[in-house]
Every structure is written in structure tokens, then in C-alpha cells.
């Protein structure tokens, strides 16, 4: 049996972190070029005797360079596969704990080497973004980093609720229909949101357009957002200085902030 924290971490990696590969591959021109015209099925998996089929995975279907992400899907014969011997090994690998115990048990892709090399290039780019300790210099990289973190946090909180995380699921179960958002003024393309209603949650990308957002963590610029996301700025100080605007009651900011920290802790 796995420890709960290992299960939650694997859910974050499979369902919130790995889907960012599509975002990065589409947003970084030099990476997008690598997939032009490509057709391939790529899978990241980990053996797990506790689930049906004995394996957990996230699958990427790439057709003529266009990505489709399939969560909780096992392909029996992918063109490329990075497979781990356990979810603990995979968690350790993605947390940067490189040692013989965490390395992939198999890497398949000799027959599709172009896809394997391109996929690893995106994987390395994602690792550099999510493990950064200071903001990048150029605006394009700042936008991509903020977007990836917003998507990771909104999706991560929602996925933990679906996995039965005690604190998050209890909060969601008691919540009426509300939408929470993450945004940066002047950059609508980096926004993310999450809808919660009576125990159910659904994360989304971009601004929520069907109703007013109940609460939004809104930053005045990309650098202010990265100050909080990279934990180099204090949230209370950022609010006082106007770098962070809490559109809604402050207590909800503290609540969402706590869940953001939980997602971050499980991914580190």
C-alpha cells in the first residue's frame, strides 16, 4: 500500500503537471517546430499493483503535430514510453531526486527517435520552468511560467478534491456554486479558474465567462505573480503594496492560498 502523500503526488504529476507538456510544446516556437507533421503516441507510466491494469499513465496522442492529452489512459503499444517501476520512483524523478531507484525502468522509442528526442526536449523545458527559483529575463518566458503555474494550481486543487484529499474535499463538499480565478492584469491569456459546487470541482483555462468570478487572485504584472509563485514575495506585503489584488473577501484568499501551498508541497 502506498502512503497517501505518494498517491496525491502521483495524481498531481499525472493529471496536472504532465498535461503542461502540451502547453509548452505549443507556446515555445522552437519546440513546436520539432512536432511539425509528427504522428505518434507517447506515454508516461508507472507500475502500480493497487489499480486496475497494474499501471497508471498519462497518454499524449500527437496527430500531424497537434496534441491531445488523455488522462488515466493506458496505451498497450505506444510509440514512445517512459515507464517507472512505481509511483514512488516517478514522484522522486519529477521532484528532482535522481538516483538509481527513481530512474525510469524503461524508455521505449528507438523506432521513433525523433518523437522521443522532441518529447524529452519539452520535458526538460517543463522541468526548468517548474523548478526555477527566480523569474526568467524575457517576457515570453515569464508569461509561459505564470501560465503553467496557474494551470498547475487550478488543476491540482481540483484533482486533489477528486482524489478525496481531506481538507480540500471537505471544503468543496460544503461549497455552493462558486468560481475562483487566477489572473494578471493585461494578460488574459495566462488566466485560469476553478469552479466548485457541492463537492465537485472543475478546472479551466482562461477567464470564466459564464458568470462572475466569486474570488480572484489578481496580480498587477507578471513579476508580481512570479514573486508569489516562486515564494520570493510575502503575500500580505504584496497585498499592501498593490502587487496582489484579492477580488473578494480576504479569508477566501487565505483558504485558496493554503491549497496552493499544498499542491506546491506535493510537487516538490
C-alpha positions, 0 to 999 in steps of 0.5 A, spaced: 500 500 500 502 506 498 502 512 503 497 517 501 502 523 500 505 518 494 498 517 491 496 525 491 503 526 488 502 521 483 495 524 481 498 531 481 504 529 476 499 525 472 493 529 471 496 536 472 503 537 471 504 532 465 498 535 461 503 542 461 507 538 456 502 540 451 502 547 453 509 548 452 510 544 446 505 549 443 507 556 446 515 555 445 516 556 437 522 552 437 519 546 440 513 546 436 517 546 430 520 539 432 512 536 432 511 539 425 507 533 421 509 528 427 504 522 428 505 518 434 503 516 441 507 517 447 506 515 454 508 516 461 507 510 466 508 507 472 507 500 475 502 500 480 499 493 483 493 497 487 489 499 480 486 496 475 491 494 469 497 494 474 499 501 471 497 508 471 499 513 465 498 519 462 497 518 454 499 524 449 496 522 442 500 527 437 496 527 430 500 531 424 503 535 430 497 537 434 496 534 441 491 531 445 492 529 452 488 523 455 488 522 462 488 515 466 489 512 459 493 506 458 496 505 451 498 497 450 503 499 444 505 506 444 510 509 440 514 512 445 514 510 453 517 512 459 515 507 464 517 507 472 517 501 476 512 505 481 509 511 483 514 512 488 520 512 483 516 517 478 514 522 484 522 522 486 524 523 478 519 529 477 521 532 484 528 532 482 531 526 486 535 522 481 538 516 483 538 509 481 531 507 484 527 513 481 530 512 474 525 510 469 525 502 468 524 503 461 524 508 455 521 505 449 522 509 442 528 507 438 523 506 432 521 513 433 527 517 435 525 523 433 518 523 437 522 521 443 528 526 442 522 532 441 518 529 447 524 529 452 526 536 449 519 539 452 520 535 458 526 538 460 523 545 458 517 543 463 522 541 468 526 548 468 520 552 468 517 548 474 523 548 478 526 555 477 527 559 483 527 566 480 523 569 474 526 568 467 529 575 463 524 575 457 517 576 457 515 570 453 518 566 458 515 569 464 508 569 461 509 561 459 511 560 467 505 564 470 501 560 465 503 553 467 503 555 474 496 557 474 494 551 470 498 547 475 494 550 481 487 550 478 488 543 476 491 540 482 486 543 487 481 540 483 484 533 482 486 533 489 478 534 491 477 528 486 482 524 489 478 525 496 484 529 499 481 531 506 481 538 507 480 540 500 474 535 499 471 537 505 471 544 503 468 543 496 463 538 499 460 544 503 461 549 497 455 552 493 456 554 486 462 558 486 468 560 481 475 562 483 480 565 478 487 566 477 489 572 473 494 578 471 492 584 469 493 585 461 494 578 460 488 574 459 491 569 456 495 566 462 488 566 466 485 560 469 479 558 474 476 553 478 469 552 479 466 548 485 459 546 487 457 541 492 463 537 492 465 537 485 470 541 482 472 543 475 478 546 472 479 551 466 483 555 462 482 562 461 477 567 464 470 564 466 465 567 462 459 564 464 458 568 470 462 572 475 468 570 478 466 569 486 474 570 488 480 572 484 487 572 485 489 578 481 496 580 480 498 587 477 504 584 472 507 578 471 513 579 476 508 580 481 505 573 480 512 570 479 514 573 486 508 569 489 509 563 485 516 562 486 515 564 494 520 570 493 514 575 495 510 575 502 503 575 500 500 580 505 506 585 503 504 584 496 497 585 498 499 592 501 503 594 496 498 593 490 502 587 487 496 582 489 489 584 488 484 579 492 477 580 488 473 578 494 473 577 501 480 576 504 479 569 508 477 566 501 484 568 499 487 565 505 483 558 504 485 558 496 492 560 498 493 554 503 491 549 497 496 552 493 501 551 498 499 544 498 499 542 491 506 546 491 508 541 497 506 535 493 510 537 487 516 538 490 
